[in-house]
Amino acid sequence: MGTKNDTAVRVSEFIITGFDHLSHQKLLGSLILITYVLILCFCSTNLSIIVADRRLHSPMYILICNLAIVDIMFSTSSCITMIAVLLAEMKTITFTLCISSMFTYHLGDVTMCLAITLMAMDRMLAITLPLRYNSILTNPRCIAAILVCWTIAIGSIVPNATAADSIPYCQNNIRYVFCDYPAIIRAGCVDPGPYFTASVIKGLWLFCHLLLILISYIVIVYTVLRLSDKGSRKKTFSTCISHIIVVSTYYAPKIVSVLLSRVGVMLNLTERNAVIIVASMLPPLVNPVTYCLTTKELRGRLISLLTKKNCGSEVTK
């Protein structure tokens, strides 16, 4: 790895300076706080409904639970730092906490990618092999697949965390909005180029998973178009709507960022931070709402719970 000719300093904490130039920090902090609270509420609601109802203990809902856990972890790793900086004006973060937040953030990002791909495979099996689906994807196999995904994600992030923990640092300022791998590496007394090989690998990783998802939907479309009943076609396609929305919200910010760089549009610091914030908060917010509103069983259970509460409050009065 190449190094810079700068003098390394002992770093025990970092200072987050990515919001310093903004004039409405409290407003942005309030929006992030509200969004984070909504994420926690929506994800917790889905988890509670599925865990409490044994009839929902099936592979599809186990995958939704896994995604909700990932959404909570992913959003927490970034939102807590941003809320602390913007609302509590706590700009400093310890070195250990920064590295831990970075690890959790990228672990959530990679695990979400794997979770979305796993859910695409689930939909493909359910639509193309409906009679054999329950025998192929049992609950134990689904849980085993989820554990494998988490193991792969942890293994892929450990090298990045080790690199960030071991490099010498020239400054303790992080010019971005929370601790992610590029932000930490740019504070080091090293040539960032070789260290960003991980970002190239991650880009290829995302492309491969997006390709797998597209292939699964080609298979799904081919299978559905062979159905003679239009009603069956519509009903089958409707089961994929929620997943398509989830895929779109996860990949859209990443694709936009890549496309802009490919056409020569260089994002300034504010624009890059804005893309990072959207990419960190939009998927965890949209995912649980999408599945709760578009999945008949979850929507029905939620309406039932709300109705019972309203009826109970009326009886009490």
N, C-alpha and C positions, 0 to 999 in steps of 0.2 A: 504494500500500500504506500502511495506517495504521501509525503507530509509537507506541511507548510513551514516556512521559516519564521514562525511566530513563537513567542514564549508562552509555554503552557502555564496555567494558573491552577491552584487547588480550588475545586468547585464543590461546595457543600450544599448549595441551593441555586436554583435558576430564577430569573426574573422574567415573567411573561410580559412582553411589551407590544404585542400585536394589536392591542386596542388603543394604544396611547394617542393616536392621531384622530380618533373618532370623537365627535362632539356630543353625541347622544348615547353615552355608554349605559346609563341607567335604563333607558328605554330598551336598548338591545338586550341588556341583562334580564329585564323583566320578561321580554318575549321568550328568551331562552329558558328561563325558569318555568314559565307557563307551559311551554312545549314539553319540557322534561317531566313536569308533574302529570301532564296528559299521557305521556308515554308510559309512565309508571302505572297510572290508573287503568289504561286500556290493556296493557300487557298482563297486569295482575288480575283483571276481570276475566280475560281469556283463560289464564292458568287456573283460576279458582273454579270456573264453570266446568272445565274439562276434568280437573282432578276430582271434583265433588260428584260428578255423574259417571258412574261405572259404564253406562251405555256408550260413552264417548271414549272409552279406553281402547282405541283402535289405532293402527299405524298413522292414518291421516292426522288424527288429533294429537298423537304423540309428537309428530313432526311440527305441528303448530305450537305445541308447548315448548319444544326445543327452540323454535324461532323466537318465541316470546322471551325466553331466558337470554338468548343472544342479544335481542334488542335492548333489554335492560342493561346488560353488561356493556354493550357497545356505546349506548348513549351516556351511561354514567361515567365512563372513562374520559369523556370529553366535556360533558356538560358541567360537572362539578367544578372543574378548573375554571371554565368560562364564567360561571355564576359567581365564584369566589372573587375573580378578578374584577368583574363588572359591577357587582352589587355590594360585595363586602370590601372591595378595594384591597384584597389580599393578593398582591402580584407575585409574591415569592412562593416557590414550591421547592421542597427539599429534593436533593439529587435522587435519593432512593425512591421517593414518591413519584417523581417525574418518570424515572425508568419504569416503575411499576405501572403507571398510567399508560405509558407508551406501549408496554407489552400487552396490557388488557385491551387497549384500543385496536391494535393490529390483530390480536387474537379474535376479537369480536368481528372485525372486518372479514378475515379469512373464513371464520366459522360461519358467518352469514352467507358467504359465497357458496360454501359447501352445503349448507342447509337448503338454500334455494335450489341448488342442483339436485339434491336428494328428493326434494318435493316434486321436481319435474319428473324424475324417474318414477315416483309414486303415482303421479297422474297418468303417465304413459302405461304403466302396468295395469292400473285400474280400468283404463279405457280399452287397451288392446287385448288384455287377457282377463276379462271380468269374471269368468268362471273359475279361474285358477288363482286369482289375485289373493284371496284370503289364505290359500295354502302356500303361496310363494312368499308373500310379505307378512309374516306373523309378527306379533308384538315383540317377542324376544329378538328376532332378526332386525326389526326396525331399531330397537334400542342398541343392538350391537353395531349397526351401521352408523348411528349417531355417535357412539363412543369412538369408533374408528375415525370419524370426521374430526372430532375434538382432538384426538391424538395426533392426527396429521397436522392440524392447525397449530398445536403447541410446538410440535417438532419444527415447523417452518418458521416460527417466530423466535425461537430460542437463539439462533445465530445472530439475528438483528439486535436482540436485547444484550447479548454478550458483547457484540461490537460496540454498541452505544455505551456500555458500562466500562469498557476497557480503554477507549481512546482518550488522549490528553485533550484538555479544553483550553481555548484561548480567551474565552469570555463566559460570563454566566447569564448573558441576555439571550432570550429566545424571542425572535421577532415575529412569532406566530401566536396563535390564540390558545393553543394547548400543546402538550408534549406528544408529538408524533415523531417517527423515525427521521424523516428529512430535516425537521426543525432542530432536533438534537445534534445530528451529524454536522449541520452547518455551523454549529457553535464550537465545533472541535478544531484542534490544530492539525487537521489532516486535509488532504485533497479529497473532497467529497465524491468525486467521480467514481473511483473503484467501489466505494461503499454503496453507491446507488445502483450497482448491478442487481441488488436485491429488488429494486423498484422495477427494473426491466423484467426480471423473472416473475414478479407479481403481475405485471401487465400481461405476460404470456399465459400465466395461470388463469387470470380472469377471462382472457380470450378463449382459452380451451374450454372453460366451464360454460361460457356463453354459447360456444359452438355446440356443446353437448345438449344444452337446453333447446337450442334451435332445432337440432336433430330430433330430439324427443317430440317437439311440437310438429315437425314434419310427419313423423310417424302417427301422431295423434290425428292430425288433419286428414291424412290418407285413410286411416281407420274410420273416422267419422263420416267422411264423404261416401264411404261404401255402404253406409246405413240407408235403407230405403225410406224409412219413416222420417219425415222432416221434424216432427216433434221430438223424436229421439236424438236427432242431430243437435237441435237447439239445447236440449237438456244436458247432453254430454258436453257441449262447448261451454255451457254456463258453469260447469264445475272447474273450468280452467281460468275463469275470469280473474279470480282473486290472485292466483299465482302469476298471471301475466302482469297485473298491476304491481305486484311485489318485485318482479324481475325488472320492470321498467323504472321504478323509483330507485332501485339499487344501482343499476348500470347507467342510467341516463347522465348523472353528474360526472361519472368517470369517463364516459364516451365523449361528452362535450369537452371536457378538459383535454383529452387526447387529441380530438379533432382540431381544437383551437391551436394546439402546439404544432400539429402537423402542417397547418396552413400558414404557419409563421406568426401567429398571434401570441405574443408573450404577455402573460398575465402579470400585472403588478402585485405588490404585496397585499393590498386591500382586496383585489379581485380573487387572488388565490385563497385568502382567508375566507372570503364569502363562499367560494366553491367548497372548501373543506367543511364549513359549518353546515351548508345544505346537505352535503354528502353524509355528514355525521348524524343529522337530526331528522331528515326527511324519511328515510327507510324505517327507522324504529317507530316513527309516528304513524306512518301510513299502514305498515304491516298488520298490527293488531286490529285497527279499525276496519281494514279491508276484509280480513277473515271473519270478524264478528258480524259485519253487515251483509256479506255475500254468502256465508255458510248458513244454510237453513237451520241446522241443529243449534248452532251457537246463538244465532239471532233469536230463535224460539225460546231458548233457555233464558236469555237476557230479558226478553219481553216478559216472560213468566215471572222472573224474579222481581222486576220493576213493578209489575201489576200486583203481586202479592204484597210488596212493601206499601204501595199506595192504598190497597184495600185494608192492610193492617193499621195504617195510620188513620184511616177514616173510621174504622171500628173503634179505635182508641179514643178518638174525639167524641 
